[in-house]
């Protein structure tokens, strides 16, 4: 085996890979990338008040409340507690639900639709009573195939499937599934707005 330092035995590919890794880390540092939350560290606990529902549908408010609560429990940056013990309070009202046809077949039957759920949400600092932010038009949406299409609309798989909110408000399984997916997406939007307020 020839004499020499370990550096002399590094091949050109390994050297290039090392340089690329250093450049990537430098770029991330230069862009201000961080894995820390921008949420003020004084906030340690959160409560999610049951959502109200102003739509004509039923069975939307509990699945949304449960989905938002689950996001905080899974993330664990904020401990979910009762409202009286919370630093932050999430409150909201479901203000709208719409279904709109996107595609039709040659018989003019809708084969794909857009399902949208809209909610007004606010976050309050319970110690001061100050509303930290309020957004009247947070949305969650999904597309789904109708029975006329004869195709599966399932967009959530794996572990997400286990936690998907159950909705039984609509006449078809496709619509109920779309409502569940839209509520799950809305819960994600709300959660991220709380933990990453900027």
Secondary structure, 3 states (H helix, E strand, C coil): CCCCCHHHHCCHHHHHHHHHHHHHHHHHHHCCCCCCCCCCCCCCEEEECCCEECCCCCCCHHHHHHHHHHHHHHHCCCEECCHHHCCEEEEEEEEEEEEEEEEECCCCCEEEEEEEEEEEEEEEECCCCCEEEEEEEEEEEEEEECCCCCCCCCCCCCHHHHHCCCCCCCCCHHHHHHHHHHHHHHHHHHHHHHHCCC
